[in-house]
């Protein structure tokens, strides 16, 4: 599930395809 677009990165911050905020 770490293949999310960088758009879902608003929670993590950096440009990392990870929706695990």
Backbone as CSV, one residue per row, in Angstrom:
resi,resn,N_x,N_y,N_z,CA_x,CA_y,CA_z,C_x,C_y,C_z
1,UNK,0.846,-1.212,0.000,0.000,0.000,0.000,0.872,1.250,0.000
2,UNK,2.125,1.079,-0.248,3.019,2.255,-0.244,3.174,2.782,-1.666
3,UNK,2.201,2.445,-2.509,2.315,2.911,-3.906,1.349,4.066,-4.170
4,UNK,0.993,4.771,-3.131,0.059,5.896,-3.296,0.745,7.065,-3.988
5,UNK,-0.033,7.903,-4.630,0.576,9.063,-5.315,1.097,10.081,-4.299
6,UNK,2.004,10.927,-4.711,2.577,11.964,-3.840,1.499,12.927,-3.366
7,UNK,0.301,12.787,-3.896,-0.783,13.706,-3.488,-1.258,13.334,-2.083
8,UNK,-1.112,12.060,-1.752,-1.557,11.593,-0.431,-0.455,11.858,0.582
9,UNK,0.511,12.653,0.187,1.692,12.888,1.024,1.489,14.108,1.907
10,UNK,0.324,14.713,1.836,0.084,15.951,2.615,0.158,15.629,4.110
11,UNK,0.107,14.344,4.440,0.141,13.989,5.871,1.581,13.752,6.332
12,UNK,2.390,13.173,5.473,3.787,12.883,5.862,4.643,14.140,5.702
13,UNK,4.491,14.833,4.589,5.283,16.057,4.386,6.216,15.872,3.202
14,UNK,7.252,15.068,3.364,8.224,14.823,2.291,7.586,14.102,1.113
15,UNK,8.276,14.063,-0.035,7.688,13.399,-1.222,7.946,11.889,-1.153
16,UNK,7.261,11.227,-0.243,7.474,9.767,-0.139,6.142,9.041,-0.314
17,UNK,6.014,8.196,-1.304,4.781,7.452,-1.575,4.418,6.533,-0.415
18,UNK,4.030,7.110,0.693,3.694,6.274,1.854,2.474,6.845,2.562
19,UNK,1.377,6.125,2.595,0.168,6.674,3.248,0.156,6.268,4.717
20,UNK,1.343,6.021,5.251,1.419,5.589,6.661,1.645,6.812,7.554
21,UNK,1.318,8.000,7.109,1.477,9.233,7.919,2.070,8.902,9.278
